[in-house]
Amino acid sequence: MFNNWKIFDEYKNLKLTDVIKTQLNQYYDFLVSENEKYNLTRITSENEVFEKHFLDSLLFTQEINLENQTIADIGTGPGFPGVVLKIFFPNLKITLIESNNKKVLFLKQLINLLNLKDIDVVDQRAEVFSIEHQEEFDLVISRAVAYLDIILEIGVQMLKIDGYFVLLKGPKAEEEIKNMGNKDQKMKLELVQKQVLVDVGFGSRTNLFYQKKAKTPKEYPRKYAQIKKDSKQN
């Protein structure tokens, strides 16, 4: 049973309740119990999961107001950040996008265990989902899933005009921004904010906030193979 709740104290927008504490403890126990079956995370110690997964999923919320929005979480894996956001901000409507069948099964079981409402799991590739659900989401979020130029193209169509694409990144964020060239502008995205966190106890973090300024050209997203081939990651 986790008790080191003080790690959340300095983040004033995060209001811990007994319900939230219970859900996070249930989440951790289930994650660890099912990890070997589903290959969910290499981090399994209690303190590390709470800090490096749960808290890390929430750091960006200091910079943006979350209330009643529709959110898509691309490549959520075992629910980071989407499930964690739902626990802390229950009024959000969240769609978890995950193409790994085992992780999809885990997520459905987790949602049932925690009795979460208005949160769906989609077993589909994000670039396909994006085309089928154009401009449906207020926020699109992704945590450490793919190189910047790849993930932005994959998810841009599902984002509403004036909505925000939030990328939870690590220390290489500036390099990825530089390598973008003007691709973000071509997709009608603008980098409007960077949240740089140097000393969070578990390494540096850079969270990027792109705003969609106009309708994205229909040519995006392209086939994943083409996106990957053209990426500056290669």
NUVEX-480600 format. One line per 3 residues: number of its first residue (from 0); their letters; for each residue y, z, x of N, C-alpha, C. Coordinates in nm, 3 decimals. Atoms other than C-alpha are relative to their C-alpha. Layout:
BEGIN
NUM = A = Y/Z/X/Y/Z/X/Y/Z/X | ...
// end
This chain:
BEGIN
0 = MFN = -0.120/0.000/0.084/0.000/0.000/0.000/0.125/0.000/0.088 | -0.119/0.015/-0.083/0.325/-0.119/0.157/0.107/0.102/-0.040 | -0.104/-0.100/0.028/0.600/0.143/0.188/0.129/-0.022/0.078
3 = NWK = -0.117/0.021/-0.086/0.849/0.002/0.440/0.106/-0.085/-0.071 | -0.091/0.079/0.084/1.088/-0.115/0.168/0.140/-0.012/0.059 | -0.134/0.003/-0.060/1.392/-0.053/0.389/0.033/-0.136/0.061
6 = IFD = -0.029/0.133/-0.056/1.352/-0.406/0.534/0.080/-0.086/-0.098 | -0.075/0.076/0.100/1.505/-0.531/0.207/0.140/0.057/-0.022 | -0.120/-0.075/0.037/1.793/-0.282/0.204/0.130/-0.071/0.032
9 = EYK = -0.128/0.060/-0.039/2.057/-0.483/0.387/0.034/-0.125/-0.081 | -0.024/0.120/0.081/2.023/-0.775/0.145/0.034/0.046/-0.141 | -0.048/-0.067/0.119/2.234/-0.648/-0.142/-0.032/-0.074/-0.130
12 = NLK = 0.032/0.075/0.121/2.141/-0.926/-0.383/-0.145/0.018/-0.044 | 0.141/-0.022/0.032/1.775/-0.821/-0.375/-0.018/0.139/-0.059 | 0.012/-0.127/0.071/1.719/-0.550/-0.633/-0.147/0.035/-0.017
15 = LTD = 0.140/-0.043/0.008/1.385/-0.380/-0.578/-0.019/0.091/-0.121 | 0.039/-0.086/0.112/1.221/-0.230/-0.886/-0.145/0.040/0.020 | 0.140/-0.039/-0.009/0.889/-0.057/-0.936/-0.092/-0.117/-0.037
18 = VIK = 0.080/0.118/0.039/0.761/-0.374/-1.105/-0.012/-0.097/0.117 | 0.001/0.091/-0.115/0.859/-0.588/-0.807/-0.088/0.055/0.111 | 0.083/-0.061/-0.105/0.700/-0.346/-0.562/-0.149/-0.012/-0.033
21 = TQL = 0.141/0.011/0.042/0.376/-0.345/-0.762/-0.049/-0.143/0.015 | 0.040/0.140/-0.008/0.369/-0.724/-0.782/-0.016/-0.047/0.144 | 0.011/0.039/-0.140/0.433/-0.768/-0.410/-0.125/0.059/0.065
24 = NQY = 0.121/-0.060/-0.053/0.155/-0.525/-0.325/-0.125/-0.071/-0.053 | 0.111/0.076/0.057/-0.081/-0.709/-0.562/-0.011/-0.137/0.066 | -0.007/0.132/-0.066/0.028/-1.039/-0.408/-0.064/0.010/0.139
27 = YDF = 0.054/-0.015/-0.135/-0.046/-0.915/-0.057/-0.152/0.023/-0.002 | 0.144/-0.031/0.006/-0.387/-0.771/-0.149/-0.082/-0.124/-0.036 | 0.073/0.120/0.042/-0.493/-1.092/-0.323/0.004/-0.107/0.108
30 = LVS = -0.015/0.097/-0.109/-0.359/-1.311/-0.040/-0.102/0.027/0.109 | 0.091/-0.036/-0.108/-0.563/-1.124/0.218/-0.146/-0.012/-0.044 | 0.138/0.005/0.047/-0.876/-1.101/0.005/-0.052/-0.142/-0.014
33 = ENE = 0.040/0.139/0.023/-0.877/-1.476/-0.062/0.027/-0.090/0.120 | -0.045/0.083/-0.112/-0.747/-1.594/0.275/-0.112/-0.077/0.068 | 0.110/0.067/-0.068/-1.081/-1.673/0.434/-0.055/-0.115/-0.083
36 = KYN = 0.053/0.102/0.092/-1.189/-1.873/0.129/0.092/-0.122/-0.005 | -0.096/0.107/0.025/-0.870/-2.079/0.099/0.083/-0.040/0.123 | -0.077/0.030/-0.121/-0.724/-2.078/0.454/0.150/-0.005/-0.031
39 = LTR = -0.135/-0.007/0.052/-0.386/-1.964/0.327/0.106/0.030/0.105 | -0.098/-0.042/-0.099/-0.213/-1.803/0.627/-0.069/0.058/0.121 | 0.053/-0.063/-0.122/-0.273/-1.702/0.987/0.057/0.141/0.015
42 = ITS = -0.061/-0.134/-0.002/-0.051/-1.396/0.929/-0.065/0.083/-0.110 | 0.069/-0.081/0.100/-0.246/-1.121/0.757/0.036/0.149/0.003 | -0.035/-0.142/-0.003/-0.113/-0.782/0.870/0.107/0.029/-0.106
45 = ENE = -0.087/-0.033/0.112/0.074/-0.603/0.594/0.147/-0.013/0.035 | -0.141/0.004/-0.037/0.406/-0.557/0.774/0.048/-0.142/0.027 | -0.040/0.138/-0.032/0.411/-0.916/0.897/0.008/-0.087/-0.125
48 = VFE = -0.005/0.079/0.123/0.331/-1.068/0.558/0.126/0.034/-0.080 | -0.118/-0.040/0.076/0.606/-0.866/0.389/0.130/-0.049/0.066 | -0.123/0.040/-0.070/0.860/-0.955/0.657/0.006/-0.150/0.024
51 = KHF = -0.003/0.140/-0.043/0.763/-1.302/0.779/-0.028/-0.099/-0.113 | 0.023/0.088/0.115/0.656/-1.442/0.442/0.088/0.039/-0.119 | -0.073/-0.040/0.121/0.802/-1.241/0.155/0.151/0.005/0.024
54 = LDS = -0.144/-0.011/-0.025/1.141/-1.146/0.302/0.059/-0.133/0.046 | -0.050/0.128/-0.049/1.181/-1.478/0.483/0.022/-0.100/-0.114 | -0.014/0.088/0.116/1.137/-1.657/0.149/0.128/0.027/-0.077
57 = LLF = -0.113/-0.045/0.081/1.440/-1.470/0.014/0.135/-0.004/0.071 | -0.124/-0.012/-0.077/1.699/-1.482/0.293/0.108/-0.098/-0.049 | -0.098/0.100/0.042/1.866/-1.798/0.160/0.072/0.042/-0.127
60 = TQE = -0.060/-0.038/0.128/1.941/-1.625/-0.173/0.130/0.077/0.017 | -0.131/-0.061/-0.025/2.234/-1.446/-0.007/0.113/-0.100/-0.017 | -0.103/0.104/-0.005/2.417/-1.779/-0.008/0.012/-0.081/-0.129
63 = INL = -0.001/0.082/0.121/2.347/-1.914/-0.356/-0.039/0.087/-0.119 | 0.029/-0.079/0.119/2.348/-1.766/-0.704/-0.122/-0.056/-0.073 | 0.121/0.041/0.070/2.006/-1.778/-0.870/-0.005/0.066/-0.137
66 = ENQ = 0.003/-0.052/0.136/2.009/-1.739/-1.248/-0.031/-0.114/-0.097 | 0.042/0.094/0.106/1.817/-1.945/-1.505/-0.012/-0.146/0.046 | 0.016/0.137/-0.045/1.789/-2.255/-1.285/-0.146/-0.046/-0.007
69 = TIA = 0.131/0.061/-0.017/1.497/-2.494/-1.275/-0.016/-0.034/0.148 | 0.021/0.015/-0.144/1.348/-2.500/-0.925/-0.134/-0.065/0.027 | 0.124/0.060/-0.049/1.088/-2.719/-0.756/-0.021/0.045/0.144
72 = DIG = 0.035/-0.046/-0.135/0.913/-2.579/-0.449/-0.104/-0.095/0.057 | 0.086/0.104/-0.056/0.764/-2.858/-0.237/-0.088/0.059/0.111 | 0.092/-0.047/-0.102/0.453/-2.775/-0.036/-0.005/0.150/0.007
75 = TGP = -0.012/-0.145/0.010/0.449/-2.416/-0.154/-0.112/0.077/0.069 | 0.111/-0.070/-0.065/0.112/-2.334/0.006/-0.049/0.115/-0.086 | 0.041/-0.115/0.079/0.020/-1.981/-0.105/0.114/0.062/-0.081
78 = GFP = -0.107/-0.047/0.087/0.350/-1.949/-0.293/0.129/0.040/0.067 | -0.123/-0.032/-0.073/0.626/-1.931/-0.032/0.091/-0.122/0.003 | -0.062/-0.121/0.055/0.899/-1.922/-0.138/-0.014/0.016/-0.152
81 = GVV = -0.008/0.006/0.146/0.835/-2.009/-0.506/-0.046/0.124/-0.074 | 0.051/-0.118/0.072/0.621/-1.717/-0.620/0.084/0.122/0.031 | -0.084/-0.114/-0.039/0.831/-1.466/-0.425/0.132/-0.004/-0.077
84 = LKI = -0.124/0.015/0.076/1.145/-1.604/-0.591/-0.020/0.041/-0.146 | 0.027/-0.033/0.140/0.987/-1.570/-0.934/-0.013/0.150/-0.021 | 0.015/-0.146/0.009/0.901/-1.205/-0.867/0.137/0.068/0.000
87 = FFP = -0.131/-0.063/-0.012/1.260/-1.118/-0.770/0.099/-0.051/-0.104 | -0.094/0.062/0.095/1.437/-1.356/-1.012/-0.080/-0.057/-0.117 | 0.093/0.042/0.105/1.219/-1.369/-1.325/0.056/-0.100/-0.100
90 = NLK = -0.058/0.096/0.094/1.465/-1.584/-1.523/-0.006/-0.144/0.049 | 0.013/0.136/-0.052/1.404/-1.884/-1.298/-0.119/-0.071/-0.063 | 0.114/0.083/0.042/1.183/-2.169/-1.417/-0.043/-0.078/0.124
93 = ITL = 0.042/0.051/-0.130/0.975/-2.274/-1.119/-0.122/-0.090/-0.012 | 0.114/0.090/-0.012/0.743/-2.564/-1.047/-0.046/0.001/0.145 | 0.059/-0.004/-0.133/0.515/-2.521/-0.746/-0.075/-0.131/0.023
96 = IES = 0.062/0.129/-0.030/0.416/-2.854/-0.590/-0.089/0.017/0.122 | 0.096/-0.021/-0.108/0.102/-2.841/-0.378/-0.117/-0.097/-0.018 | 0.104/0.103/0.010/-0.147/-3.120/-0.302/-0.137/0.046/0.050
99 = NNK = 0.127/-0.054/-0.047/-0.416/-2.898/-0.148/-0.072/0.070/-0.115 | 0.068/-0.049/0.119/-0.672/-2.831/-0.421/-0.036/0.148/0.009 | 0.036/-0.141/-0.015/-0.786/-2.496/-0.279/0.121/0.090/-0.021
102 = KVL = -0.121/-0.080/0.017/-0.431/-2.366/-0.262/0.049/-0.003/-0.144 | -0.035/0.010/0.142/-0.366/-2.490/-0.615/-0.081/0.101/-0.081 | 0.086/-0.096/0.070/-0.662/-2.285/-0.739/0.046/0.143/0.028
105 = FLK = -0.050/-0.133/-0.035/-0.536/-1.979/-0.550/0.128/0.032/-0.078 | -0.127/-0.023/0.068/-0.187/-2.019/-0.700/-0.019/0.029/-0.148 | 0.025/-0.022/0.143/-0.318/-2.040/-1.055/-0.059/0.138/-0.024
108 = QLI = 0.057/-0.134/0.012/-0.524/-1.726/-1.004/0.106/0.107/0.025 | -0.106/-0.094/-0.034/-0.226/-1.549/-0.845/0.098/0.017/-0.115 | -0.094/-0.004/0.112/0.009/-1.638/-1.131/-0.058/0.079/-0.117
111 = NLL = 0.067/-0.075/0.107/-0.244/-1.505/-1.380/-0.008/0.149/0.034 | 0.011/-0.140/-0.044/-0.296/-1.186/-1.177/0.133/0.073/-0.015 | -0.133/-0.063/0.004/0.078/-1.115/-1.158/0.067/-0.010/-0.136
114 = NLK = -0.052/0.018/0.136/0.133/-1.216/-1.522/0.140/-0.061/0.000 | -0.129/0.067/-0.011/0.419/-1.449/-1.430/0.011/-0.109/-0.107 | -0.026/0.099/0.104/0.576/-1.673/-1.696/0.099/-0.105/0.052
117 = DID = -0.091/0.109/-0.038/0.766/-2.004/-1.671/-0.014/-0.037/0.147 | 0.028/0.048/-0.136/0.601/-2.098/-1.344/-0.125/-0.086/-0.008 | 0.108/0.096/0.010/0.379/-2.405/-1.319/-0.045/-0.046/0.138
120 = VVD = 0.055/0.053/-0.124/0.154/-2.547/-1.050/-0.034/-0.147/-0.022 | 0.023/0.144/0.009/0.145/-2.923/-0.992/-0.085/-0.043/0.119 | 0.092/0.050/-0.103/-0.147/-3.072/-0.799/0.028/-0.148/0.022
123 = QRA = -0.045/0.138/-0.016/0.029/-3.387/-0.683/0.081/-0.013/0.128 | -0.086/0.023/-0.116/0.196/-3.542/-0.383/0.145/-0.001/-0.046 | -0.138/-0.022/0.041/0.564/-3.458/-0.391/0.077/-0.130/-0.019
126 = EVF = -0.076/0.125/0.013/0.690/-3.814/-0.339/-0.033/-0.073/-0.130 | 0.039/0.058/0.129/0.495/-3.928/-0.647/0.063/0.079/-0.114 | -0.060/-0.087/0.101/0.608/-3.631/-0.854/0.150/-0.026/-0.010
129 = SIE = -0.144/0.020/-0.005/0.967/-3.697/-0.745/0.043/-0.123/-0.080 | -0.031/0.122/0.073/0.966/-4.049/-0.887/-0.022/0.019/-0.150 | 0.034/-0.020/0.140/0.806/-3.934/-1.213/0.089/0.104/-0.069
132 = HQE = -0.083/-0.108/0.056/1.052/-3.644/-1.261/0.141/-0.006/0.058 | -0.131/0.020/-0.062/1.386/-3.787/-1.156/0.107/0.087/-0.065 | -0.118/-0.080/0.039/1.688/-3.555/-1.174/-0.034/0.105/-0.105
135 = EFD = 0.042/-0.105/0.093/1.501/-3.273/-1.352/0.030/0.142/0.051 | -0.008/-0.134/-0.057/1.569/-2.982/-1.115/0.139/0.032/0.055 | -0.128/-0.047/-0.052/1.878/-2.778/-1.033/-0.008/0.025/0.150
138 = LVI = 0.024/-0.025/-0.142/1.733/-2.677/-0.697/-0.137/-0.054/0.039 | 0.127/0.035/-0.063/1.463/-2.824/-0.477/-0.006/0.076/0.131 | 0.013/-0.088/-0.115/1.332/-2.593/-0.208/-0.127/-0.034/0.077
141 = SRA = 0.120/0.018/-0.080/1.091/-2.631/0.080/0.011/0.085/0.126 | 0.001/-0.092/-0.115/0.991/-2.389/0.355/-0.099/-0.050/0.105 | 0.081/0.036/-0.117/0.867/-2.522/0.689/-0.115/-0.093/-0.033
144 = VAY = 0.105/0.092/0.043/0.677/-2.812/0.535/-0.003/-0.127/0.084 | -0.004/0.128/-0.070/0.794/-3.128/0.713/0.134/-0.015/0.070 | -0.123/0.031/-0.072/1.056/-3.271/0.946/0.109/-0.036/-0.101
147 = LDI = -0.111/0.009/0.096/1.400/-3.287/0.782/0.012/-0.136/-0.066 | -0.020/0.133/0.060/1.426/-3.663/0.735/-0.116/-0.038/-0.094 | 0.115/0.025/0.087/1.079/-3.666/0.575/0.013/0.075/-0.131
150 = ILE = 0.000/-0.083/0.120/1.116/-3.378/0.332/0.116/-0.036/-0.093 | -0.112/0.038/0.084/1.460/-3.488/0.210/-0.032/-0.126/-0.080 | 0.033/0.123/0.072/1.335/-3.834/0.122/-0.107/0.024/-0.106
153 = IGV = 0.109/-0.029/0.093/1.022/-3.699/-0.045/0.053/0.062/-0.130 | -0.041/-0.077/0.118/1.211/-3.469/-0.280/0.130/-0.038/-0.066 | -0.138/0.022/0.045/1.553/-3.623/-0.334/0.010/-0.047/-0.145
156 = QML = -0.015/0.055/0.135/1.484/-3.807/-0.660/-0.015/0.105/-0.109 | 0.019/-0.101/0.105/1.374/-3.496/-0.850/0.120/0.092/-0.016 | -0.117/-0.087/0.002/1.707/-3.324/-0.777/0.111/-0.057/-0.088
159 = KID = -0.114/0.041/0.083/1.990/-3.335/-1.031/0.122/-0.029/0.086 | -0.130/0.020/-0.064/2.330/-3.469/-0.931/0.076/0.133/-0.004 | -0.069/-0.128/-0.023/2.535/-3.171/-0.801/-0.097/0.114/0.030
162 = GYF = 0.098/-0.101/-0.033/2.209/-2.982/-0.744/-0.013/0.017/0.151 | 0.014/-0.033/-0.141/2.106/-2.830/-0.412/-0.144/-0.014/0.048 | 0.127/0.011/-0.071/1.821/-2.915/-0.178/0.007/0.103/0.112
165 = VLL = -0.004/-0.110/-0.096/1.748/-2.600/0.024/-0.121/-0.008/0.091 | 0.106/0.012/-0.099/1.546/-2.629/0.344/-0.002/0.126/0.086 | 0.017/-0.121/-0.081/1.416/-2.312/0.509/-0.061/-0.041/0.133
168 = KGP = 0.038/0.054/-0.130/1.400/-2.403/0.875/0.001/0.106/0.110 | 0.004/-0.085/-0.117/1.346/-2.251/1.217/0.102/-0.042/0.104 | -0.100/0.023/-0.107/1.523/-2.286/1.554/0.027/-0.146/0.032
171 = KAE = -0.021/0.141/-0.031/1.489/-2.666/1.569/0.082/-0.072/-0.107 | -0.075/0.061/0.110/1.707/-2.726/1.263/0.111/-0.092/0.048 | -0.112/0.082/-0.049/2.005/-2.856/1.462/-0.049/-0.133/0.056
174 = EEI = 0.058/0.123/-0.054/1.786/-3.108/1.641/-0.038/-0.095/-0.114 | 0.042/0.083/0.113/1.649/-3.231/1.308/0.121/-0.058/-0.072 | -0.124/0.051/0.061/2.001/-3.263/1.164/0.055/-0.117/0.081
177 = KNM = -0.050/0.105/-0.089/2.110/-3.468/1.465/-0.082/-0.127/-0.013 | 0.088/0.116/0.008/1.808/-3.694/1.434/0.002/-0.069/-0.136 | -0.011/0.061/0.134/1.883/-3.761/1.066/0.084/-0.127/0.002
180 = GNK = -0.095/0.110/0.005/2.157/-4.006/1.156/0.081/0.011/-0.128 | -0.072/-0.003/0.128/2.321/-4.103/0.827/-0.094/-0.019/-0.118 | 0.098/0.018/0.107/2.002/-4.109/0.622/0.034/0.087/-0.121
183 = DQK = -0.035/-0.086/0.113/2.120/-3.816/0.412/0.109/-0.064/-0.085 | -0.107/0.066/0.074/2.434/-4.009/0.318/-0.053/-0.118/-0.083 | 0.059/0.112/0.073/2.227/-4.312/0.218/-0.070/0.047/-0.127
186 = MKL = 0.070/-0.055/0.117/2.035/-4.088/-0.023/0.096/0.077/-0.091 | -0.106/-0.067/0.076/2.366/-3.945/-0.154/-0.008/0.152/0.010 | 0.004/-0.142/-0.029/2.310/-3.603/0.000/0.107/0.035/0.104
189 = ELV = -0.098/-0.048/-0.097/2.567/-3.399/0.190/-0.036/0.142/0.041 | 0.025/-0.134/-0.051/2.501/-3.099/0.414/0.127/0.081/-0.021 | -0.120/-0.074/0.036/2.745/-2.848/0.265/0.002/0.142/0.056
192 = QKQ = 0.002/-0.135/-0.052/2.628/-2.522/0.421/-0.121/0.021/0.090 | 0.110/-0.044/-0.086/2.417/-2.376/0.700/0.004/0.152/0.009 | 0.014/-0.144/-0.015/2.293/-2.020/0.704/-0.080/0.025/0.127
195 = VLV = 0.064/-0.023/-0.128/2.215/-1.924/1.063/-0.025/0.150/0.016 | 0.040/-0.141/-0.011/2.024/-1.598/1.107/-0.069/0.016/0.135 | 0.048/-0.008/-0.138/1.977/-1.510/1.472/-0.095/0.116/0.021
198 = DVG = 0.080/-0.120/-0.026/1.834/-1.160/1.463/-0.048/0.060/-0.131 | 0.056/-0.051/0.124/1.621/-1.103/1.154/-0.128/0.078/0.025 | 0.117/-0.078/-0.034/1.345/-0.922/1.340/-0.125/-0.083/0.022
201 = FGS = 0.118/0.085/-0.017/1.108/-1.216/1.342/0.040/-0.142/0.040 | -0.043/0.130/-0.050/1.291/-1.497/1.519/0.120/-0.053/-0.075 | -0.119/0.057/0.063/1.589/-1.712/1.434/-0.039/-0.089/-0.117
204 = RTN = 0.019/0.083/0.118/1.619/-1.891/1.101/0.127/-0.077/-0.027 | -0.113/0.078/0.047/1.845/-2.171/0.984/-0.037/-0.060/-0.134 | 0.023/0.053/0.133/1.858/-2.246/0.615/0.109/-0.101/-0.033
207 = LFY = -0.092/0.111/0.024/2.019/-2.576/0.516/0.017/-0.024/-0.149 | -0.031/0.023/0.140/2.192/-2.650/0.187/0.062/-0.139/-0.014 | -0.050/0.134/0.028/2.229/-3.016/0.090/0.034/-0.011/-0.148
210 = QKK = -0.036/0.023/0.140/2.413/-3.112/-0.227/-0.010/-0.149/-0.031 | 0.013/0.139/0.043/2.335/-3.430/-0.418/0.129/-0.043/-0.069 | -0.132/0.038/0.045/2.665/-3.607/-0.474/0.001/-0.113/-0.103
213 = AKT = 0.007/0.114/0.093/2.553/-3.911/-0.674/-0.147/-0.039/-0.017 | 0.137/0.045/0.025/2.244/-4.088/-0.801/-0.057/-0.063/0.126 | 0.067/0.053/-0.119/1.998/-4.166/-0.521/-0.050/-0.142/-0.027
216 = PKE = 0.052/0.137/0.018/1.917/-4.538/-0.473/-0.149/0.000/-0.031 | 0.138/0.006/0.046/1.588/-4.640/-0.631/-0.099/-0.025/0.112 | 0.093/0.029/-0.111/1.441/-4.743/-0.296/-0.061/0.127/0.059
219 = YPR = 0.053/-0.127/-0.049/1.385/-4.373/-0.221/-0.071/0.075/-0.112 | 0.071/-0.002/-0.128/1.133/-4.229/-0.173/-0.090/-0.122/0.016 | 0.094/0.108/-0.030/0.930/-4.500/-0.004/-0.141/0.057/0.007
222 = KYA = 0.137/-0.046/-0.019/0.554/-4.480/0.049/-0.001/0.098/0.117 | 0.000/-0.105/-0.102/0.468/-4.175/0.256/-0.028/-0.055/0.140 | 0.034/0.057/-0.132/0.317/-4.383/0.537/0.124/-0.060/0.066
225 = QIK = -0.122/0.060/-0.054/0.649/-4.566/0.577/0.102/0.107/0.038 | -0.091/-0.112/-0.031/0.852/-4.246/0.563/-0.038/0.063/0.133 | 0.052/-0.065/-0.121/0.633/-4.091/0.831/0.020/-0.091/0.122
228 = KDS = -0.015/0.094/-0.111/0.643/-4.404/1.048/0.142/-0.007/0.052 | -0.142/0.013/-0.036/1.023/-4.418/1.046/0.064/0.132/0.040 | -0.057/-0.132/-0.028/1.073/-4.045/1.099/0.034/0.017/0.146
231 = KQN = -0.039/-0.033/-0.137/1.255/-3.921/1.406/-0.093/0.103/0.062 | 0.099/-0.094/-0.051/0.972/-3.671/1.440/-0.093/-0.070/0.097 | 0.097/0.074/-0.082/0.760/-3.945/1.598/0.057/-0.035/0.138
// end
